[in-house]
Amino acid sequence: MNSITIAWIALPFFLGFVIYLLPKFDKYLALCVAFVSVGYALQLFFNQSPLTLQLLDNFGVILTIDQLSGYFILTNALVTAGVILYCWGTDKTAFFYTQLIILHGSVNATFISSDFISLYVALEVIGIAAFLLIAYPRTDRSIWVALRYLFVSNTAMLFYLVGAVLVYQANNSFSFAGLRVAPTEAIALIFVGLLTKGGIFISGLWLPLTHSESETPVSAMLSGVVVKAGVYPLVRCALMVEEVAPIVRIFGVGTALLGVCYAFFEKDTKRTLASSTISQLGWIIAAPGVAGFYALAHGLAKSALFLIAGNLPSRNFKELQDKPINTPIWIALVIASLSISGFPLLVGFGAKMLTLENLEPWEAIAMNIGAVGTAIVYAKFIFLPHGGRENVRPGFWPPIILLITGLIVASAVYYQAYTIANIIKALAIIGIGWLAHFLIFQRLVVKLPRVLEQFEHLIGVMSLMLILLFWMVLA
């Protein structure tokens, strides 16, 4: 098993360079990598004992592979496969597919890391590959958005690296477990880096612009899996070091409510989805013990929604009211929206119920409010007019079918959620959300301030978060 794991880790990077030698097979090799990851993730669910690889034991460089990793790896594999299928008939070059599978491989590496130094390497590779994919169109706008992403990412990683060094200094190990004896400033520095990289709370306000202005398949990758590279270490740390779990949970609740508040008032479809991503990341870390299942549910639905949003007649909700959507596209849009809203028979229902059951008592009220907020946000998509006859781009349906099939099949993972009480609760939450949408939010016009999203304020926001984290760790 150790040899298989090492081969699986190395495969994306090896084939990434092979693509340059065999450019005619670029998409085939990339799809092969994604399906290998699907197979590797699925076998983790049948292997009950976690696998631990000690690379440099004296330094605490350790990889841990278990069912939690399996959920995140499966999410990455299915979303990557969907993006490759979406790009199949386009003019994307071997360079694009190389960066895509390198990104896939480095994201996988974060999902098995249990130490701060191997995690740092993986996160830096993610930053470079994501930068190149965002800048791929080579327009002035795309290059600026990519440079902004790279600057924020690298600054966050600078905070993180200083914290990792302080952990090693205190514990002679880079292991996550070293947080138990790490100084206050080390925890604060590491967390501010991860919160920014993962798009959590106000540190994540760089995310809407980046995700909305990227190409459609890149947006799907960023929102579906890349942000989870920053979320997964927070979840793993919360599970390994119970002292930091309350901090992670607090940020989970705050993020769930902040993201949904921004999404309420967005008038652009892709910005709405990006703001909702912030909220959904809060759901993932609010209950670390079941984070993997929610990550899978969100990744499949959100990547499908971004791919669909890229094929709507307009990005503006007001214009979409006058431009009916092609009915089959609308049906796919409704299914993915219902899943994130927590509708029964879709994976989002089981994920939401499982998360709500594993919340601390003080979290429950806030997260139920957040669930209603999510239903309000996705009512904007569900109740768009349909019946249009616009043509669908070639290659659109294979990835959508793959992802929506995942939403339906994965709903069986937590079949225990299907009790009368849970079904009534889910339908009540969605019903209240839809009612609020029609009575209040559909007519409400509020222009959101963009001050905190501006480039010159992003580092200032990180500094404020560092102060807040330092105070929380001391408390």
N, C-alpha and C positions, 0 to 999 in steps of 0.2 A: 504493500500500500504506500509506503514511503517513496518508492521509486516512481509509482504512478503519479503521486502528488507532485513531485519535483518535475516530472515530464509535463504534466498539465500546466504548471506555473510557467515553464519555459516556452511552451508551444506557441503562444501568441507572439512573443518577441522573435522567435526563430522564423515563423512564417511571415512575420511583418517584413523581414528583410528578403525572404524568398520571393515575395510578391514583386519586388523590383527586378528580380531575375526572370520571373515568369509573369509579366504584366497581363497576359491574356487570361490568366486564371485567377486574377485578383479577387473577384467577388466569390468565386468558388472556394478559394482558400480561406477567405474571411468567414464565409458561412460555415465551413468545416470547423473552424475554431469555436464558433458560437455553439454548435451542436455537441461538440466534445464537452464544453462546459455544462450543457444541459445534462448530459449523461453522468458527468462527475457529480453534479449537485444532487441528482436523483438518488445515486447510490449512498449518499450521506444520510438520507432518511431511513435507510435500512441498516445502516451501521450505527448501532446504539452507543458504542464507546468512542469518545472523542480521540482524535489523532493529534499528537503533539510532536513537533519536529524542533529539536534543539540545534540551531545552526552554530551559534557561538555561545555556549552555555555560560562561560565565564563573564560574558557581558549581558546575559539575559536576553539574547536575541532568539526569540521563540515564535513559532507559528502554531496556531491552534485551529483545528478544523473540526467542526461539529454541526449539529442541526441548525444552529443559529446562522453559522456561515453558509449552510446549504440554502437557506431561504434567500439570502442576499445574492449568492452566486447564481441561483436559478433566475432571479429577477434580472441580473446583468445579462445572462445568456439569452433569455427570451427577448428582452428589449433590443439587444445587439442584433439578434437574428431578424427581428422585425424591421430595424433600420436598414440592414443590408438588403432585405427583400424590397423595401420601399425604394431604394436607390438602384435596384437591379437594371431597370431599363433606361437609366439616365446616363449622362456623359461624365459621370464621376471617374476620376483617374485612379491609377494604382496608388498614388500618393494618399488620396482620401481613404482608401481601404486599409492602407498600412497604418495610418494614424488611428483609424477606427479600432483595429484589433489590438494595437499597442495600448490604446485607452482601455479597451476591454480587459486586457491582461493585467494592467496596473491597478484597475479597480478591483479585480479579483484578488490581487495581492493584499489590498487593504482589508479585505474581508476575512483574511486568515492571519493577520498580524496580531501578535499579543505583546509587542514591544514597541517602544517609541522610535527607535532608529530605523527598523525596516519599514514601519509605517511612514516615516518621514520620506524615505526614498520613493516609496510607492506614490505618495501624495504629490511629490515634485514631478514625477513622470506624468501623472495625471494632468498637472497644470500645463506642462509643455504640450502634450497631445491635444488637450482641450483647446488651448490657444491656437494651435495650427488648424484645427477643425473649424473654429469660429471664424478665423481669418481666411478660410479657404476661398470664398468668392473673390477676394482681393479687391473689394471696393473700399473706398475711403471709410465708409460707415462700419463695415465689418472689421477692418483693421483697427479702427479706434475702439470698438467694443472688445475686441480680442486683447488689445494692449491694456485696456482698463481691467479686464478679467485677470490678466497675468500680473499686473501691479498689485491688485488686491490680494490675489492668491499668494504671491511671494512675500508680501508684507506679513500676512497672517502666518506663513510658515517660518518667518524670522522669529516672531514671538514664540511660536511652538518649539523651535529648535533650542532657544535659550532655556525654556522650561524643561525640555528633555535632558539637557546637560545638567541642570540642577537636580533632577531626579537621580541621574547616575552618580552625581557627587554625593548625594545623601545615602544611596543604597548600593552603590557599586554594581548596578544593574539597570538596564533600560526597560525591564519588564513593566507592564501596566501595574502589577502588584506593588511596585515601588512607590506608588502614590500614597500608600499608607503612612510612610515615614518621610515623605517629601515635604519640603518647606512650603508655606502658604503661597509664596510668589510663584513656585514651580507649577502648582495646580492651576493658578490663575492664568499663567502664560500659556500653558498647554491648552486649556479650555478655550481661551479667546481665539487661538488659532483654529481649533476644531469647530467652534461655533461659527466662525466666519467662513471656513471652507465648506461647512455643511449647510449654510444658509439658515442659521437658527437665530431667532429673535431679531433685534435691530441690527445685529451684525450681518444678517442675511439680506439686507435691503439692496445690496448690489445685484441680487439675483433676478428681479423682474426685468430690468433692462437687458441683461446679458441673455436670458433665455428667450425673451420676446423678439430680440433683434437678430438672433442667429437663424441660420437656415432651418427649415422645418425638421429634417432628420437629426440635425445637431441639437436642436431644442429638445427633441424627444429623448436623446441620450443624456443630455444634461439634467433634465428634470426627472427622467425615469430612473437613472442609476448613479450618475456622477456625484450629485450632492450627497448621496448616501455613503460615499467614501469618507465624508467628514462626520456623518451621523453614527456609523457603525462603531468607531472607537469609543464614542461617548457611551453607547449601549454596553459595550464590552467592559469598559472601566466601571460602569455602574454595577454590573453583575459581579465583577471581581473584587471591587473595593466598596463595600456597603456604605462607607463614610461619605462618598461623593454621590451616591444615588439620589439623595434628596435634592441636590443642586441640579442634577440632570432632569429630574421630574419637574422641578419648578420652571426650568426653561422650556420644558415640553408644553406645559399648560400655557405659559405666556406666549410661546410661539404659535400655538394652535389658535389662540384668540387674536393675536396681532395680524397674522396672515389672512385670516378670514375677514377681518375688518377692512383691510386694504382691498381684498377681492370684491367686497360688496359694491364698491363705487367705481371700479374700473370699467371703462367703456370699450376697451380693446380686448379681443378674445384671448390673444396670446399673453397679454399682461395679466389678465384675470387668471389664466391657468398657472402662470408663474407665481403670482401672489398666493394662489391656493396651494402650490407646492410648499411654500413656507409653512402654511398652516398644517399640512399633512405630515411634514417632518416633525412637527411638534407632537402629533399623535404617535409617531414611531418611538420617540424617546420618553414619552409620558409613562409608558409601561415597559421598561427594558426587558422584562422576562418574556414578553410575547412580541417583541419588536420585529422579528424576522417575518412573521406572517403578515403583519401590517405593511411592511416594506414591499413584499411581493404584491399585495393587493394594490397598493398605490402605484408601484412601478409599471405594472401592466396597464392600468387604467389611464394613468397620466401620459404615458408615451403614446397610447392610442389616441387620446384627445389632442395631443399636439400634432400628430400626423393628420388627423381629421381637420383640425383648425387651419392647417396649411392648404387645405383644398376647399375651403368655404369661399363663397363669392366675394366676401369682404372680411376684414378684421374688426370692423366697427359694428357694435351691436345695433346701433340705430339704423345703419344701412342694411343690416341683415333682416330687419323687420320688413323692409320693402323688397328684399330679394330672396324669395323662397329657396330653400335648400333642396338639392336632389334627395328624394325620399329615402333611398337605400343609405346614403351618407348620413341622413338625419337619424335613421334607426340605429346605426352604429354609434353616433354621437350620444343618443339617449341611453343606450346600454352602458357605455363607459361612464356617463354622468351618474346614472343610477347606482353603479357599483361604488363609486366614491361616496355617494350619498348614503350608502348602507342599505340598499334595497335587497330583500330576500331573493334567493336563488342565484346571487352573484357573490363573488369572493369578498367584496367590500362589506357585506352584511356580517359574515362570520368574523372578519378582521375587526370590525368596530365593536361587535358584541364581546369578543374575547378581550379586547383592550379595555373596554369599560368594566369588565369583571375583574381586571387585574390592576385597577387604579387604587391609589390610597383614598380613604374617605374624603379628604380635603380636595382631591382632584375631581371627584365625580361630578359635582354641580357645574363646575367650569367647563368640563369636557362635554357634558350634555348640551350646554349652551353652544359650544363649538360645533357640535354635530348638527344642531338646528341651523347654525350659520352656514355650514357646508351645503345643506339642502337649499338654502336661499341662493347661494352662489351658483349652483348647478341648475337651478330652475331657469336661470337666464339662457342656458343652452337648450334645456329640454323643451321649452315652450317657444322656440324659434319657429317661424312659419316654414312649412315644407311643401313639396310638390313641384319644385323647379326641375328643369330638364337639362341643366348644364352638363357637359361631358366630364367624365371622371378620367383623370390622368392614368395612363398605362402603369401597371404595377402597384396601384393603390390598394387593391383588395387583398392580395396575399398576406401582407403584414397585419392588416386590420383583422382578417379572419384568424390569424395565429394568435394575436393578443386577446381578442374577444373570446376565443375558445379557451384560452388560459383563464379568463375571468370566470367562465362558467364551470370548467373542470375543477379549478382550485377551490370552488365553493364547498366541495365535499370534504376538504381537509378538516374543517371544524364543524362537522355535521351536528355536534351536540348543541350548537347555537339555535337549532330549529325547534324552539319551544314556543308555545302559544304566547307566553309573556314577552319573549324577545321579539317575536314577529310583530305583535301589537305595538311594542315600544318603538321599533324601527319605523313602522308605518306612521305612527303618531309624530315622530321627529320629522319625517319627510313631509307629512301633511302640514304641520305647523310652519315649516320652512317655506313651502309653496304658498301658503296663505299669506305669510309675511311678505313674500315676494310680490304678490299681486296687490296687496293692500298698502304696502309702504314703499318697498325698495324699487319697484318698477317705476314709480313716479318721482322718486327722490333723486335730485341732482346735486351732487357734492363733488367739488374739484379737489382731488387729493393733493396735499403738498408734496413736492418732490425734493425738498431741501436735503433730507437725509440720504437721498440716492445720488446726489451730486458728487462728482469725482473728488472735489476738494474737501468734502466732509466725511468721506468713507473712513479715512484713517483716524479722524477725530472720534468717530463712533466707536472704532476699535479701542481707543484709549479709554473712553467712558465705560465700555464693557469690561475692560481690564480692572478698572477701579471697582466696579460693581462686583466682579468675581472675587477680587481680593477681600472685599468686605464680607461676601457670602461665605467664603472659606473660613475666614476668621470666626464668623458667627457659628 
